[in-house]
Amino acid sequence: MGLVPHALAPHIPRDENEKGTLMSSESGSLEALLDENRRFAPPPGFRDKANFGDPAVYERASKDREAYWADWAAQLDWFEPWHTVLEWSPPYAKWFLGGKLNVSHNCLDRHVQAGHADRKALIWEGEPGDTRTFTYGELLEEVCRFSNALKGLGVGKGDRVTIYLPMIPEAVVAMLACTRIGAIHSVVFGGFSPESLSDRNNDAQAKVLITADGGWRRGGVVPLKENADEALKASPTIEHCVVVRRGGELSEQVGATLQEGRDHWYHDLIADASTECAPEQMDAEDTMFILYTSGTTGKPKGVVHTTGGYLTQVYATTNAVFDLHDDDVYWCTADVGWITGHSYIVYGPLANRAQVMMYEGAPDTPDRGRFWQLCEKYGVTVFYTAPTAIRAFAKWGDDWPAKSDLSKLRLLGTVGEPINPEAWMWYHKVIGGERCPIVDTWWQTETGAIMITPLPGITETKPGTATRPFPGIEAKIMNDAGEERSAGYLAITSPWPSMLRTVWGDDQRFRDTYWSKWKDTYFPGDGAKLDDDGYFWILGRVDDVLNVAGHRIGTMEVESALVDHPSVAEAAVVGKKHEIKGESIAAFVTLKEGYDGTDELLAELREHVGKKIGAIAKPELIVFSADLPKTRSGKIMRRLLRDIAEGRAVGDTTTLADPAVVKRLQEQHEAEEG
Ligand code: WT7
């Protein structure tokens, strides 16, 4: 059958006494997960036409991983071939050494030269319903124009460019233009605050900022230029700011003002720019982009990705996991501000000559059927979204998708957090009409591309598991000592092409965060279990990182934002289970002498966090408390706080300095929850 046995599975010792911190109080639901017995084989019609229908690919890849990845890389255009596939001196990997290539050339020119200039590349719809389409030929011209415009502003190879844009075609153009001229882009999600933006500008020492007057979100305007202006007051390295006019009613409403000399309209810059721009010949190991992501400290990390390995793996995974064919219309609902948007809206799909659908706005604007109307209107065949969205759709009811014709859909994907089996089953039945395979894809900003996933024409799926490592990827589950177990921490045991190369400007942090737990093995920060079929069940983060609606937020970041407020003496932030978002943010706050925990102050603190970081980081629950539960050595007991936030019985409190504090907190919490 489709199921590929995992040779290792039966021999791995069961070690149910893993560190308490890992499995904590989740073990009840975990057992339920592993009892999941529903299995879904690829529909025969799907398997017969799939790019990958033969399980032999796994064996072939593991026999000679380097040759396997080199086969994928060879499908791209190289100006100069590599002389060595992999050089691995842990934790530093170099892939395709000596090779020279250009990403925008591979995403655009390569297809145009092969006769596909008129094929649709980007099919875009704005939230108000305006539409724009670019063929591969048109997208190439637009990218060349903007590449020349950037050069005109003095941007060259290796310079950093921050991109702070809504989900409009210019976001894709700006990213590709950077890669064309060898500039390093750092895309900052449009929902981040001015302060988050200037922090990222400064950390990367960016020279140019690309933004828009605004974007639409849920019928309202996101005032990006206004935010950018605020950020620019504290971004001394930015010499020029390029502003895209979003157009229509929005631009009239916003009426953005441009600062003479510093700011330039995008449309003015490209007006006279040439539609030809020779792509820079980049070394495979030249830095391609930086993407900031939250970690366990207050300061986000600039994850560094390089050119050849990244493009190879996003190309390979898009091809194999999304099974793209010529007549597919592919839609990934992520924002380009996250890694999913980089890898699976822009680079992977365009490198595969896909017809990529892109939508600016919210799923419930003007109504809760918007996504399904878009699927029908554009004939979407492959659809990739997040569990948090699926749970929201399920809650909104089956009537919304029922109003649209979803019969063109043939493959569904999910990413960002563990998907609960009920949400998986709903997706399968109501969206997929019980005929579409579901690919549950595990990966991270740091891995750059999909790592653990079904292959839709091969793998028998089970609701809730990302199944097996992609061919050419080696993963295990380990305990603290680095011994293989069937429950413990997820570990990636050999280098992969799209792995992060370092943390921008902080190589020590790169080594400490990912490579210090075990020898020569990558630590992703997730807990996982292996079942008898050798399938990986990813359980979520084991560090102080939250996953709120598929977005990564560090508890320390939120704590720093809180203590930045004049009223706050101390704050402890934990995750709390949330029906739709997976996790929501709960904050326990101790106020300074002279402040009262009023409702007004509570609202002010939420706003303050929103202003410091962005709306996604606003705590859902804030509990004021005279003190926080600490061990005698002064460590905040987060596990207790999680129990309190989720209303569970609190376990052993004997190690606490003041056990009574828990009772007071519980009472306080009950009062807050009403
Ligand atoms: C973290 C990475 C990768 C793009 C979106 C998030 C969690 C991601 C899955 C999945 C279970 C998942 C992990 C991971 N995660 N995909 N299919 N099943 N968990 O990227 O912000 O870098 O977050 O998201 O906890 O470590 P990110």
Residues whose N, C-alpha, C, O or C-beta is under 5 A from the ligand:
A	BS01	WT7	T340 T414 V415 G416 E417 P418 D440 T441 W442 W443 Q444 T445 E446 A466 P524 D526 I538 G540 R541 G550 R552
